Amino acid sequence: MPPHVERVTLTGREWRAEQGATSTDIDALFAALPFQPPPEYVALLQLTNGGEGELALPPLWFQLFDVAFAIQLWRDQHYRTEYPNLFFFGGNGGLESIAFDMSQPAPWPIVMVDRVAGLESAKSIATNISDFLAALGVRSEDAA
């Protein structure tokens, strides 16, 4: 567990939350990853381990993967081969997936990837997790 966990709130935002991740879930995440995920991401999972809502960034809708599914994707050999520097933590419920781009220095940018089109389709949508979280649960027309 990181020594400092950022506070994340979705109060007043358009977000359908799931029950937050347990300490056991978070411990499993840290045990499964060879890197330390950003504290803001951990705080989001503690608040809502899954869920969905508006996103004031492309693809305009976001479904947060729960801890178990994020770990499953990280361990999947296809994903490790095709997307070696990406950690997928959500998507839009369709073809677009959202990931940390760990090929860049931390704080990692957030990218959107069309998994059918492959890695070449990766497009940066936020400079870091803090910028991404600022758009979470916000309609694009309300973000201006």
NORKALIN-V464263 format. One line per field, one symbol per residue. burial: b if it has 16 or more other C-alpha atoms within 10 Angstrom, else e. A space follows every 50 residues. Layout:
# NORKALIN-V464263
burial: ???
This chain:
# NORKALIN-V464263
burial: eeeeeeebebeeeebeebebbeeebbeebbeeeeeebbbbbbbbbbbbbb bbbbbbbbbbbbbbbbbbebbebbeeeebeeebeebbbbbbbeeebbbbb bbeeeeebbbbbbbbeeeeeebbbbbbbbbebbbbbbbbbeeee
